[in-house]
Amino acid sequence: MRFLSVATVLLWLNGIVKNTLNLLTSLLHVVGIRRVSDEHTPDTALSSNSESVAPPTLMEPSASENGGTNMQHTQPVVTETPSMPIQRRLIFRDALWLGGHHDGYPLLPFKDYHEARRGLAPSLSARLQCQLTFGLLESILEIKIPESTLLHRNKAGQTLLRSTELNSLLLDWRDRIRQCASTDEPQCRAWADRVGQTLQKAHSMFMRAVLQSGPSSFHVPGIQDDEAAAIVIAIAAIGEALTIGMISFPQEYPRPPRIQWSFVFAAHDALKKGMVKDGWCPSTVEILSDSVCGISYASLCGPPIREWSEGHGACTTRVCKLHNIDPSTYENKHVTSDCNCAYLKPSTDGVMKSLQDGRIPIMVFDNGTLVVNDSSQMPYVAISHVWSDGMGSTTEVGIPKCQVEQLASLTHQLVTGGAFWMDALCIPERKDMRKRAIKLMAQTYREAHAVLVIDSGIRTCSVTSPLEEKLLRVTSSAWMQRLWTLQEGMLAKDLVFQFSDGLLTAYHDLFPSAQLHTNNLYDPVLTSLSTEIFGLTIYRQFISKRIKFGIGDVARPLRWRTTSKPEDETLAISGLLDLDSGELVDLPPEQRMSTLLMRVHKLPRNVIFISGDKLDQPGFRWAPRTLMHGESSSLKAGTFDAICSNTGLIAEYFVVYFREVDAVEENWYIHDSSSSCTYKITRVPKPSEASFNTSTAVTDRRCSMLLLMQKPRRLGETVACAAVSTGETEPSSADSADSSQPQSQSFRVVCQSKEVLLLTVVALDKNTKSGSISDSRIEAKSGRMSVRVT
């Protein structure tokens, strides 16, 4: 997949493959580019003698006065080389075509597409579908795309929208962008600007059509809900693929605001329900739904069949219940179901002696026994697994001999001697020894020669499977959803996954950019599915460049993680933040999050806008109780514009202030005389399923100020805000989140955090009257202000 964004992933990958791209460019001049239009025949096309349709050659766009382009109709041509095959895979399920007419018109800007075809399509819905598919693609790619490129008829005579040629179109677009950037930089920059504006217009139009009150614009008479959902998802997938493709433009070009297409699942959940019915875990489906292209591909595949799985009937969209362990009924698994071998365990005294000396104990399987060694004496592999796969235990108990033999066989492939560390063998049950082991946990994974991931879901996939399938199995694995495995994966020097018939490394074998086929780098399915795996490697990249790794960098990959022991959250991420887990493990669980935030010290100031349960501690009522939910992904990575102290969070915000009110109403209105805006204030919708933490209900809703990241400017714009009650003022001290920036104010307001709300701009004219709104709205003023939130 900061969405970690796809843009962030691709910017980084671009740097990795820069030399490779230069090499491939040279090779193309040597071997030439061959046409394959005569070698490939698409599925049944609308025309009986249709040619193979693929991306066009570079055209000469010229900006018109309305921001569009005027180009002649050019027939697309697909090109590829033997070393760079184009992936013709389905990006979304075939969607019913409503009958819109596309062919026979000149290339038009997106905004003019609909008007030119008014009255020709059988319905407004058909014209809208046509504009948001062919119209959007032509406006972005700035080429003519015949209907036969994306439409085909099935055996029943239905015309369907199909995605097999979409990758070819995107690949050619990338090549034309590169050519344009190298020959006419101003024209390329103008093209990028047009693309950004068009995507934003299309996104807004599409949101209105999908999220309107009542059925969406694509629920036309005669089609089923799942058919309407398929239409919507196909459009969203095209939009997402084009958004991802924008990274083809040079990195220094301005980027449009983040455009997220997965909003469609709020209105059309037929695909998600179908996946759950097919056996997918609801929580995994929710994770995959962050990306339209990713979940669309996943829906075409079967769910991972975990060994010894009882199904996901009790699971929710938040938690896979199969992963939660009950220590009183937990049983170890053998390698095969018919095995009943004895348990092996190391010398408890040997393990404890290493821990008492502050050393990491490691295991060597030698002549049927486990020998305790010192990690400083030999390279070792750290094993990372989930307890629900049946390999959890303690030093005193051990694990089945068959499991030890299998582990030794695998680790011998990675290090000479086959030494390994595993929690089930190297962490004693004795409380004081367990604490010592936890204090060494980050060091254990950081110093390991490699970290080997063992997960029964990943083991259902072969190393010879297509790259997208391997990425899907890793991304949807139990290992990717558990708390402790985040640190274990991020700290790894070399992250290795066990598949059914071999081992693969994350960096060399699973990243699209690690292939010489750099076409994969811009494949929307591969990019979407590799995002979370890429996120695991970013820590090493930061550390190697001496870049500070902050709470925002941890929050994104943490958002979907779960644990049977919520009190372990801070312990499991402390190593990533370069904090002493020893201090945290000795504290009562309720004090760990506030202590961690104080030790991190510099935070992104939008931390106060994370909805959900807050800490019930003086000075920390603004702080999230947990980062393990979707809201935490909004934390700005690499941003440190607030200071956390034991008396509150110090930062500067845009504020709207007014006389104190008791905000008990679900909806209320504020008129800001400073900016001549009227705002509607609403409660944040409660999640359908509560988190595993005890809820902290808001009982006191008296407030006199709203904190925002910045001033909202557009009619209809909705942003998060924090309601606070104000107290005294105090001098602004020298401590600032960024000491290089001048203090904008000599004082700051002390305020108490109450709750997170939503603010929507409902009027921009101070004289606007709207019935009961003008009668009940609260008068307010606004401006920037330094505050200390307690």
Sequence and secondary structure as in RCSB ss.txt:
>XXXX:A:sequence
MRFLSVATVLLWLNGIVKNTLNLLTSLLHVVGIRRVSDEHTPDTALSSNSESVAPPTLMEPSASENGGTNMQHTQ
PVVTETPSMPIQRRLIFRDALWLGGHHDGYPLLPFKDYHEARRGLAPSLSARLQCQLTFGLLESILEIKIPESTL
LHRNKAGQTLLRSTELNSLLLDWRDRIRQCASTDEPQCRAWADRVGQTLQKAHSMFMRAVLQSGPSSFHVPGIQD
DEAAAIVIAIAAIGEALTIGMISFPQEYPRPPRIQWSFVFAAHDALKKGMVKDGWCPSTVEILSDSVCGISYASL
CGPPIREWSEGHGACTTRVCKLHNIDPSTYENKHVTSDCNCAYLKPSTDGVMKSLQDGRIPIMVFDNGTLVVNDS
SQMPYVAISHVWSDGMGSTTEVGIPKCQVEQLASLTHQLVTGGAFWMDALCIPERKDMRKRAIKLMAQTYREAHA
VLVIDSGIRTCSVTSPLEEKLLRVTSSAWMQRLWTLQEGMLAKDLVFQFSDGLLTAYHDLFPSAQLHTNNLYDPV
LTSLSTEIFGLTIYRQFISKRIKFGIGDVARPLRWRTTSKPEDETLAISGLLDLDSGELVDLPPEQRMSTLLMRV
HKLPRNVIFISGDKLDQPGFRWAPRTLMHGESSSLKAGTFDAICSNTGLIAEYFVVYFREVDAVEENWYIHDSSS
SCTYKITRVPKPSEASFNTSTAVTDRRCSMLLLMQKPRRLGETVACAAVSTGETEPSSADSADSSQPQSQSFRVV
CQSKEVLLLTVVALDKNTKSGSISDSRIEAKSGRMSVRVT
>XXXX:A:secstr
     HHHHHHHHHHHTHHHHHHHHHHHHHH  EE TTT   SS SSTT             B TTS B      
   EEBTTB      SS  EE      TTS    HHHHHHHTTTTSSSHHHHHHHIIIIIHHHHHHTS   GGGT
EEE TTS EEE  TTHHHHHHHHHHHHHHHHHH HHHHHHHHHHHHHHHHHHHHHHHHHHHSSSS TT  TT  H
HHHHHHHHHHHHHHHHHHHHGGGS TTS   S    GGGGGT  HHHHHHHHTT  HHHHHHHTT HHHHHHHHT
S     TT   STT  SS  GGG   TTT     SSTT    EE   HHHHHHHHHTT  EEEEEETTEEEEEET
TTS  EEEEE GGGTT   TTT EEHHHHHHHHHHHTTTSTT  EE HHHHS SSHHHHHHHHHTHHHHHHHSSE
EEEE TTGGGS TTS HHHHHHHHHTSSGGGBHHHHHHHHT SSEEEEETTEEEEIIIIISGGGSS GGGGG HH
HHHHHHHHHHHHHHHHHHHTT    HHHHHHHHTT B S GGGHHHHHGGGGT  HHHHHTS GGGHHHHHHHHH
 EE GGGGG  S B  STT TTSBS S SGGGGGS TT   EEEETTEEEEEEEEEEEEEEE  SSEEEEEETTT
TEEEEEEE    SS  SS        EEEEEEESS   STT EEEEEEEEEEEEEE  S  SSTTS  S SEEEE
EEEEEEEEEEEEES TT   THHHHH EEEEEEEEEEEE 
